[in-house]
């Protein structure tokens, strides 16, 4: 258990703690009531805790919201978004105005129903699905430790604070995240648990009886229980947590809807406006006689004084950063800007030239590892990892030492069997800045990662998902492990780049494309089985960046265009040879990325797709998504159901994904 400190200096404000906390409560009540939608209970219940955190501990500067060494504050219980919005307004973030609070949950406002990254300074991550916030914060805390090891604590020395609710801790992802944080001894991660014992359905006793203190202790966390409405107890607990050698859980017993005369402590305050009568009664009970959205000048000044406090710390940090040796300072600046090293493109071009000469016949998972052997020394900000499949995903390269509990000098994370936790942590690493995370598992387990992948895309974060065993080509593990619908499902996510390369050269190009994306994540879908080299002459241009391109032209005026991705390119090439022998001029188009191809101009797209030709697509997955490229007479050779267990060569024949089937499909449409 954490030992609470006996004393802590008070914030010297001309108004009481209660007045400052009640300003949060009033804004939450008023904004939710005006919108006729929202969750007033949590902001009212956690207002005391948040006031202590922001006024006495949190290191931030509203005028430079993106200051790299700021403390991170994550509202994992994102439904209580008015808590965060009120704090941002009160402390003086310039883009969080009173008008924004009045437009809570309205189209075009910064004050969305749940905090959305990018809407306003001070919103560190998108926290809609419960549990995502605490799991993402684990990645942020990892990033802080990693960068401190690389650049020193003079420029990287901050905490990650989380407010989490019962729902966050019920979600499965929290178990993965809590376990991971405890194992790594992320001592600068502090979770403030809104222990109000209420969920939407009513008392949490309806559904859970977990002892959260015991649970977190079992995962290696320091813990303490406090009265969440006792500011001195909360302050003492945070002070103790800052000195811990482990991550800390502070269970704050609170009353949801604190101050509401008849609804406080009930589920009625969770997700509905309080109503005019209840709000009137709350104002009387709290001693807050002010009109809706009216904050007395003295209270607002007290809060704005809190916001001003960070400026001096930011200036001191500027001096510490300036004191770094010039090369280290330049490296810091480059990374924080999200820029790749100046010679990166040349490094990749040289590597491609070597591959074109050597023509290796590798599985693309192996080709990915070999590309990383070149990339990781050239791009020192990459942080690799795998969800207990390092030897299968081939994500670890020479020189990438493992990150260990209390030792963050390495660059490789053994995430364990925690696919979802890994994906969320990578979001946190990317959001933190200064690092580029990549991590691997099997493509079929993107189902376990999907909520976090979706948030990567929504938040426009550069996260690279290395997903191997990408089709029935994985063989004997059978249909539970054979992804047939997953490429289509991933391609359906907006702003997600899906890359399925066909050989070593395409894999190198896919990695280059993924790393050059500064505002979207990428999925690399990679094979278990070996593939022939199909790009055998060097071209400086990155053809994968086009999304689709003519790999082999027809001998004669083309009548058939075969479109394929990944491992099925080899099948298309053999089918082309068969059709050419039968006097049917046929071309092969490689389609490693629908998203990149769709971004090309129409003239290019039409040229690549082959106007007037019969088109047949080949992919060892379901057809969904391909039809927009095939035209009225187009055909598809692939999967229409689940796979089966057996050697992969036999599986392709069993399911009719063969050159003969492709050639026949083309002939039937001529």
C-alpha positions in Angstrom: 0.0 0.0 0.0 1.1 3.6 -0.7 1.9 5.5 2.5 0.1 8.8 2.4 2.2 11.9 3.2 1.3 13.8 6.3 1.4 17.3 4.8 1.4 19.0 1.4 1.6 22.7 0.5 -1.8 24.1 -0.4 -2.4 26.0 -3.7 -2.3 29.7 -2.6 -5.6 30.9 -4.1 -8.0 33.6 -3.0 -10.9 31.2 -3.1 -11.5 27.9 -1.4 -11.0 24.5 -2.9 -14.7 23.9 -2.7 -15.4 27.0 -4.9 -12.9 25.8 -7.5 -14.3 22.3 -7.6 -17.9 23.6 -7.7 -17.0 25.7 -10.8 -16.3 22.3 -12.5 -19.6 20.9 -11.2 -21.6 23.8 -12.3 -20.2 23.9 -15.8 -20.8 20.2 -16.2 -24.4 20.5 -15.0 -25.1 23.5 -17.2 -23.5 22.2 -20.4 -25.2 18.8 -20.2 -28.5 20.5 -19.5 -28.2 22.9 -22.4 -27.3 20.0 -24.8 -30.0 17.9 -23.2 -27.4 15.1 -23.5 -24.4 14.0 -21.6 -23.0 12.6 -18.4 -23.0 15.0 -15.5 -22.4 12.5 -12.7 -18.7 11.7 -13.1 -17.5 15.3 -13.4 -19.5 16.2 -10.3 -18.1 13.3 -8.4 -14.5 13.7 -9.5 -14.3 17.5 -9.3 -12.5 17.5 -6.0 -9.9 15.0 -7.2 -9.4 16.9 -10.5 -9.1 20.2 -8.7 -6.3 18.8 -6.5 -4.5 17.2 -9.5 -4.6 20.3 -11.7 -4.0 22.9 -9.1 -1.2 21.2 -7.1 0.5 18.6 -9.3 -0.1 18.6 -13.0 2.7 20.2 -15.1 1.2 21.9 -18.1 1.2 25.2 -19.9 -2.0 26.2 -21.7 -0.2 28.6 -24.0 2.1 25.8 -25.3 -0.3 22.8 -25.1 2.0 20.5 -27.0 5.1 21.2 -24.8 6.8 17.8 -25.0 7.7 17.5 -21.3 4.2 18.3 -20.0 2.5 15.8 -17.8 -0.1 13.8 -19.7 -3.6 13.7 -18.4 -5.9 11.0 -19.8 -9.6 11.0 -19.0 -10.2 7.3 -19.6 -13.8 7.6 -18.4 -14.4 9.7 -21.5 -18.2 9.9 -21.0 -17.4 12.4 -18.3 -15.8 14.7 -20.9 -17.2 17.9 -19.4 -14.8 17.4 -16.5 -11.9 17.8 -19.0 -13.5 20.6 -21.0 -14.3 22.6 -17.8 -10.7 22.2 -16.7 -9.3 23.3 -20.0 -11.6 26.4 -20.0 -10.9 27.3 -16.4 -7.1 27.0 -16.7 -7.0 29.1 -19.8 -6.5 26.9 -22.9 -7.2 29.5 -25.6 -9.2 27.2 -27.9 -11.5 26.0 -25.1 -13.8 29.0 -24.7 -17.0 29.4 -22.7 -18.9 29.3 -26.1 -17.4 25.9 -26.7 -18.8 24.7 -23.4 -22.2 26.1 -24.3 -22.0 24.2 -27.6 -21.3 20.9 -25.9 -22.1 17.9 -28.1 -23.0 20.1 -31.0 -21.8 19.7 -34.6 -18.6 21.6 -35.2 -17.7 22.2 -31.6 -14.5 21.2 -29.9 -16.6 19.7 -27.1 -17.6 16.4 -28.5 -19.5 13.9 -26.4 -16.3 12.1 -25.7 -12.8 13.7 -25.8 -11.5 13.7 -29.4 -7.8 14.0 -30.0 -7.0 17.0 -32.1 -10.1 19.0 -31.2 -8.4 21.1 -28.6 -5.1 21.5 -26.8 -5.0 19.4 -23.6 -7.0 16.5 -25.1 -4.2 13.9 -25.2 -6.1 11.0 -26.7 -9.6 10.0 -27.9 -11.3 8.1 -25.1 -14.6 6.8 -26.3 -14.5 3.0 -25.7 -14.0 2.4 -22.0 -10.6 1.0 -21.1 -8.9 2.5 -24.1 -7.7 5.5 -22.1 -5.9 3.6 -19.3 -4.3 1.2 -21.9 -3.2 4.1 -24.1 -1.7 5.8 -21.1 0.5 2.8 -20.5 2.0 3.5 -23.9 2.5 7.2 -23.0 4.2 6.2 -19.8 6.5 3.8 -21.7 7.4 6.5 -24.2 8.3 8.9 -21.4 10.7 6.3 -19.9 12.1 5.4 -23.3 12.9 9.0 -24.3 14.3 9.7 -20.8 16.7 6.9 -21.3 17.7 8.3 -24.7 17.8 12.0 -24.0 18.2 12.3 -20.3 15.8 13.4 -17.5 16.7 17.0 -17.9 14.4 17.1 -21.0 12.2 14.1 -20.4 10.8 13.9 -16.9 7.0 13.9 -16.6 4.1 11.9 -15.2 1.1 10.3 -16.9 -2.1 10.6 -14.9 -5.3 8.8 -15.7 -8.9 9.2 -14.3 -10.6 5.8 -14.8 -14.0 4.6 -13.8 -15.5 1.2 -12.9 -16.3 0.6 -16.6 -12.7 1.2 -17.6 -11.6 -1.5 -15.1 -14.3 -3.9 -16.2 -13.2 -3.9 -19.8 -10.8 -6.7 -20.7 -8.2 -4.4 -22.2 -7.6 -2.9 -18.8 -6.4 -6.2 -17.5 -3.8 -6.5 -20.3 -2.7 -2.9 -19.7 -2.5 -3.1 -15.9 -0.5 -6.3 -16.0 1.9 -4.8 -18.6 2.4 -1.6 -16.6 3.1 -3.5 -13.4 5.5 -5.8 -15.1 7.5 -2.9 -16.6 7.4 -0.9 -13.3 6.1 2.2 -15.0 6.4 4.2 -11.8 5.5 7.5 -13.4 2.0 6.2 -14.3 -0.6 7.2 -11.7 -4.3 6.1 -12.0 -7.0 7.9 -10.1 -9.9 5.5 -9.9 -13.3 7.0 -9.6 -14.6 4.5 -7.2 -18.3 5.5 -7.1 -19.7 2.0 -7.3 -22.2 3.0 -10.0 -22.6 2.0 -13.7 -25.4 2.6 -16.1 -27.5 -0.3 -15.0 -27.2 0.7 -11.3 -24.9 -0.3 -8.5 -21.8 -2.1 -9.7 -22.7 -4.9 -7.2 -25.2 -6.0 -9.9 -22.3 -7.2 -12.1 -19.0 -7.2 -10.3 -17.5 -7.9 -6.9 -13.8 -7.4 -7.8 -11.4 -6.1 -5.2 -9.6 -3.6 -7.4 -6.9 -2.9 -4.8 -6.0 -6.6 -4.5 -6.1 -6.9 -8.3 -3.7 -4.0 -8.9 -1.4 -5.2 -6.1 -1.3 -8.6 -7.7 -0.1 -6.9 -10.9 2.7 -5.1 -9.1 1.1 -1.7 -8.5 1.3 0.5 -5.4 -2.2 1.2 -4.1 -4.1 3.3 -1.6 -7.8 4.1 -0.8 -8.8 7.7 -0.1 -11.9 9.7 0.3 -12.2 11.4 -3.0 -13.9 14.4 -1.5 -11.1 15.0 1.0 -8.6 17.2 -0.9 -5.8 16.8 1.6 -6.1 13.0 1.5 -6.1 13.1 -2.3 -3.1 15.4 -2.4 -1.1 13.2 0.1 -1.8 10.1 -2.0 -0.7 11.7 -5.2 2.5 13.0 -3.5 3.2 9.5 -2.3 2.5 8.0 -5.7 5.0 10.3 -7.3 7.8 8.8 -5.1 6.8 5.2 -5.8 9.0 2.7 -7.7 5.9 1.2 -9.2 2.8 2.4 -11.1 0.2 3.6 -8.6 -3.6 3.2 -8.2 -5.4 5.7 -6.0 -8.9 4.4 -5.4 -10.9 7.6 -4.7 -14.2 6.8 -3.1 -16.6 9.4 -4.5 -20.3 10.1 -4.8 -21.5 10.2 -8.4 -23.4 13.4 -9.1 -22.0 15.0 -5.9 -24.2 17.9 -4.8 -27.4 16.8 -6.5 -30.1 16.8 -3.8 -32.0 13.7 -4.8 -30.0 12.0 -7.5 -26.5 12.0 -6.0 -25.1 8.5 -5.6 -27.5 7.0 -8.1 -27.3 5.9 -11.8 -29.8 8.7 -12.6 -26.9 11.1 -12.7 -24.7 8.9 -15.0 -25.9 9.6 -18.5 -28.8 12.1 -18.4 -29.2 15.8 -17.7 -30.2 16.5 -14.1 -33.2 18.6 -15.0 -33.9 22.2 -13.9 -35.2 21.4 -10.5 -32.3 19.1 -9.6 -29.8 21.7 -10.8 -31.5 24.4 -8.8 -31.3 22.2 -5.7 -27.7 21.3 -6.4 -26.8 25.0 -6.6 -28.4 25.6 -3.3 -26.7 22.5 -1.7 -23.3 23.4 -3.1 -23.6 27.1 -2.2 -23.3 28.1 -5.8 -25.9 30.9 -6.5 -24.5 31.9 -9.9 -26.4 31.8 -13.2 -25.7 29.0 -15.7 -22.2 29.2 -17.2 -21.4 32.1 -14.9 -18.0 31.8 -13.1 -17.3 34.5 -10.5 -14.2 36.6 -11.4 -12.4 35.5 -8.3 -12.9 31.8 -9.0 -11.9 32.1 -12.6 -8.8 34.1 -11.6 -7.8 31.4 -9.2 -8.1 28.8 -11.9 -6.3 31.0 -14.5 -3.5 31.4 -11.9 -3.2 27.6 -11.9 -2.8 27.7 -15.7 -0.1 30.4 -15.5 2.0 28.3 -13.1 3.4 26.1 -15.8 5.0 28.9 -17.9 8.0 29.1 -15.6 8.5 25.3 -15.8 8.2 25.5 -19.6 10.9 28.2 -19.7 13.2 26.2 -17.5 12.7 23.2 -19.8 13.5 25.4 -22.8 16.9 26.2 -21.3 17.6 22.5 -20.5 16.8 21.6 -24.1 19.0 24.3 -25.4 21.9 23.0 -23.2 21.9 19.6 -25.1 24.8 19.0 -27.4 23.9 20.3 -30.9 23.6 16.9 -32.5 21.4 15.6 -29.8 19.3 18.7 -29.9 18.9 18.4 -33.7 17.9 14.7 -33.3 15.3 15.7 -30.7 13.8 18.4 -32.9 13.6 16.0 -35.9 11.8 13.4 -33.9 9.4 15.7 -32.2 8.5 17.1 -35.7 7.8 13.6 -36.9 10.4 13.8 -39.7 12.3 10.8 -40.9 16.1 11.0 -41.2 17.3 12.9 -44.2 19.0 9.9 -45.8 16.1 7.5 -45.2 15.0 7.5 -48.9 18.5 6.7 -50.1 18.9 4.0 -47.6 15.8 2.3 -48.8 16.6 2.8 -52.5 20.1 1.2 -52.0 18.4 -1.7 -50.2 15.9 -2.2 -53.0 18.7 -2.2 -55.6 20.4 -5.0 -53.6 17.2 -7.0 -53.5 16.6 -6.7 -57.2 20.1 -8.2 -57.8 19.8 -11.0 -55.2 16.2 -11.9 -56.0 15.5 -13.6 -52.6 12.6 -16.0 -52.4 11.4 -15.1 -48.9 8.1 -15.2 -47.1 7.1 -11.6 -46.8 7.3 -11.9 -43.0 11.0 -12.7 -43.5 11.3 -9.9 -46.1 9.8 -7.6 -43.4 12.5 -8.6 -40.9 15.2 -8.1 -43.5 13.8 -4.6 -44.3 13.8 -3.8 -40.6 17.4 -4.9 -40.3 18.0 -1.9 -42.6 15.4 0.4 -41.2 16.0 0.1 -37.5 19.6 1.3 -37.5 18.7 4.1 -39.9 15.6 5.3 -38.0 16.5 5.2 -34.3 13.1 6.2 -33.1 11.4 2.9 -34.1 10.2 0.8 -31.1 9.4 -2.8 -32.1 7.5 -5.5 -30.4 5.3 -8.5 -30.7 2.4 -10.1 -28.8 4.3 -13.2 -27.9 5.0 -14.1 -31.5 8.4 -12.6 -32.1 9.8 -15.7 -33.8 6.7 -15.9 -36.1 6.2 -12.2 -36.8 10.0 -11.6 -37.3 9.8 -8.2 -35.7 13.0 -8.3 -33.7 16.3 -7.3 -35.4 19.9 -7.2 -34.4 20.7 -4.4 -32.0 17.1 -4.1 -30.7 17.6 -5.0 -27.1 14.5 -5.8 -25.0 12.9 -3.3 -22.7 13.0 -4.7 -19.2 11.3 -3.8 -15.9 13.0 -0.6 -14.8 15.4 -0.6 -17.8 14.2 1.3 -20.8 17.5 1.5 -22.7 16.2 -1.0 -25.3 14.0 -0.7 -28.3 12.0 -3.9 -28.3 8.8 -4.7 -26.3 7.8 -8.2 -25.4 4.1 -7.5 -25.1 3.1 -11.0 -24.1 -0.2 -12.4 -25.2 -1.9 -9.0 -25.1 -2.8 -8.1 -28.6 -5.3 -5.4 -27.7 -3.1 -4.0 -25.0 -0.2 -3.9 -27.4 -2.2 -2.0 -30.0 -3.5 0.6 -27.4 0.0 1.0 -26.0 1.4 1.7 -29.4 -1.2 4.4 -29.8 0.0 5.9 -26.6 3.6 5.8 -27.8 2.7 7.5 -31.0 0.6 10.1 -29.3 3.4 10.9 -26.9 5.7 11.9 -29.8 9.3 11.3 -30.6 9.0 7.5 -31.3 7.4 5.3 -34.0 5.9 2.1 -32.7 5.5 -1.1 -34.6 4.2 -4.4 -33.3 3.2 -7.8 -34.6 0.7 -10.6 -34.2 -1.2 -12.8 -36.7 -3.5 -11.1 -39.1 -6.5 -13.1 -37.8 -5.9 -11.5 -34.4 -6.6 -8.0 -35.8 -10.0 -8.9 -34.4 -8.5 -8.6 -31.0 -6.7 -5.4 -31.9 -9.5 -3.8 -33.9 -10.8 -1.2 -31.5 -7.3 0.2 -31.0 -6.5 0.0 -34.7 -9.7 2.0 -35.3 -8.6 4.6 -32.9 -5.2 4.8 -34.5 -7.0 5.7 -37.7 -9.4 8.1 -36.0 -6.6 9.9 -34.2 -4.4 9.9 -37.4 -1.4 8.3 -35.6 1.7 6.7 -37.2 1.4 3.2 -35.9 2.6 0.2 -37.9 0.8 -3.1 -37.4 2.9 -6.1 -38.6 0.4 -8.8 -39.3 1.7 -12.1 -40.5 0.2 -15.4 -41.5 -2.1 -13.4 -43.8 -4.2 -16.1 -45.5 -5.0 -19.8 -45.8 -1.3 -20.0 -46.7 -0.5 -20.4 -43.0 -1.7 -24.0 -43.4 -2.2 -26.5 -40.6 -3.4 -24.2 -37.8 -6.7 -24.3 -39.6 -9.7 -22.0 -40.0 -9.5 -20.3 -36.6 -6.1 -18.9 -37.6 -6.8 -18.4 -41.3 -7.9 -14.8 -42.0 -10.4 -14.8 -44.9 -12.5 -11.7 -44.1 -9.8 -9.7 -42.3 -8.3 -7.8 -45.3 -11.8 -6.6 -46.3 -12.6 -5.7 -42.7 -9.4 -3.7 -42.3 -9.9 -2.0 -45.7 -13.3 -0.8 -44.5 -11.7 1.3 -41.7 -11.4 4.9 -42.9 -7.8 6.4 -42.8 -6.2 3.0 -42.3 -3.5 2.0 -44.9 -3.6 -1.7 -45.7 -0.5 -3.0 -47.5 -0.1 -6.6 -48.8 3.2 -6.9 -50.6 4.1 -9.7 -53.0 7.9 -10.1 -52.5 10.9 -8.6 -50.8 11.1 -5.5 -52.9 7.4 -4.7 -52.4 7.8 -5.4 -48.7 10.7 -2.9 -48.5 8.5 -0.3 -50.4 5.6 -1.1 -48.1 7.7 -0.4 -45.0 8.9 2.9 -46.6 5.4 4.0 -47.3 4.2 3.1 -43.8 6.9 5.1 -42.1 6.3 8.1 -44.4 2.7 8.3 -43.2 2.6 11.0 -40.6 -1.2 11.0 -40.2 -2.4 7.5 -40.5 -1.6 4.0 -39.3 -0.6 1.1 -41.5 -1.2 -2.7 -41.5 1.4 -4.8 -43.3 -0.3 -8.2 -44.2 2.6 -10.7 -44.6 2.9 -14.3 -45.6 4.1 -17.3 -43.7 5.0 -19.2 -46.9 7.9 -18.4 -49.1 7.2 -16.4 -52.3 9.2 -16.0 -55.5 10.8 -12.7 -56.4 8.5 -10.8 -58.8 10.3 -7.4 -58.9 13.6 -8.4 -60.4 14.8 -5.2 -61.9 15.5 -2.1 -59.9 13.3 1.0 -60.1 13.9 4.0 -58.0 10.3 4.9 -57.9 8.3 3.4 -55.0 5.6 1.5 -57.0 3.8 0.3 -53.9 3.1 4.0 -53.1 0.9 4.0 -56.2 -1.3 1.3 -54.6 -1.6 -0.6 -57.9 0.6 -0.8 -61.0 1.3 -3.0 -64.0 3.7 -5.6 -63.0 3.8 -7.6 -66.3 2.5 -6.3 -69.6 0.7 -8.4 -72.1 2.4 -9.8 -75.2 0.1 -8.1 -77.8 -3.0 -6.1 -77.3 -4.2 -7.0 -73.9 -7.5 -8.9 -73.6 -7.3 -9.9 -69.9 -6.1 -8.1 -66.8 -5.3 -10.2 -63.7 -5.3 -8.2 -60.5 -3.8 -9.7 -57.3 -2.1 -8.9 -54.1 0.6 -10.6 -51.9 1.0 -14.3 -52.3 -1.5 -14.5 -55.1 0.7 -12.5 -57.5 2.6 -15.7 -58.2 -0.6 -17.5 -59.1 -1.6 -14.6 -61.4 1.8 -14.7 -63.2 1.5 -18.5 -63.9 -2.1 -18.0 -65.1 -0.9 -15.2 -67.4 1.6 -17.6 -68.9 -1.1 -20.2 -69.5 -3.4 -17.6 -71.2 -0.6 -16.2 -73.3 0.2 -19.8 -74.6 -3.5 -20.0 -75.6 -3.1 -16.8 -77.6 -4.9 -14.6 -75.1 -2.7 -11.5 -74.3 -2.8 -11.0 -70.6 -1.3 -8.5 -68.2 -0.7 -8.7 -64.4 -1.4 -5.9 -62.0 -0.1 -5.9 -58.5 -2.6 -4.3 -56.0 -0.7 -4.0 -52.7 -2.9 -1.2 -51.4 -6.5 -0.2 -52.3 -6.2 3.0 -50.3 -3.2 4.2 -52.2 -4.6 3.2 -55.5 -7.8 5.0 -54.8 -5.8 8.1 -54.1 -4.4 8.2 -57.7 -5.9 10.3 -60.4 -8.6 8.7 -62.6 -6.4 8.6 -65.7 -3.8 6.5 -63.9 -6.4 4.2 -62.4 -8.0 3.5 -65.7 -4.7 2.8 -67.4 -3.7 0.3 -64.7 -7.0 -1.4 -64.7 -6.9 -1.9 -68.4 -9.9 -0.4 -70.2 -11.7 -2.9 -72.4 -10.0 -6.0 -70.9 -11.6 -8.8 -68.9 -10.6 -8.4 -65.3 -10.1 -11.2 -62.8 -9.0 -10.6 -59.2 -7.1 -13.2 -57.2 -6.8 -13.1 -53.4 -6.9 -15.8 -50.7 -9.7 -13.9 -48.9 -13.3 -12.9 -49.5 -14.3 -11.0 -52.5 -15.7 -7.9 -50.7 -14.0 -4.7 -51.8 -12.7 -6.0 -55.2 -15.8 -5.4 -57.3 -15.2 -1.7 -57.8 -12.1 -2.6 -59.8 -13.6 -5.5 -61.9 -16.3 -4.0 -64.0 -19.5 -5.7 -65.0 -17.8 -8.8 -66.5 -15.2 -9.1 -63.8 -14.4 -12.4 -62.0 -12.9 -13.3 -58.6 -10.9 -16.3 -57.5 -10.6 -16.5 -53.8 -12.5 -17.6 -50.7 -16.2 -17.6 -50.1 -16.1 -19.2 -46.6 -13.8 -20.3 -43.9 -10.6 -22.2 -44.4 -9.5 -25.7 -43.3 -6.5 -27.4 -41.7 -3.9 -28.8 -44.0 -0.6 -28.1 -45.8 -1.0 -24.8 -47.6 -0.2 -26.1 -51.1 -3.1 -28.5 -50.7 -5.4 -25.8 -49.3 -5.0 -23.6 -52.4 -6.0 -26.5 -54.6 -8.8 -27.6 -52.3 -10.3 -24.1 -52.5 -9.7 -23.6 -56.2 -7.2 -20.8 -55.9 -5.0 -22.0 -58.7 -3.6 -20.7 -62.0 -5.9 -23.1 -63.8 -8.9 -21.7 -62.1 -7.8 -18.1 -62.8 -7.2 -18.9 -66.5 -10.6 -20.6 -66.8 -12.4 -17.6 -65.1 -10.8 -15.3 -67.6 -11.7 -17.5 -70.6 -15.4 -17.7 -69.4 -15.6 -13.9 -69.6 -14.1 -13.3 -73.0 
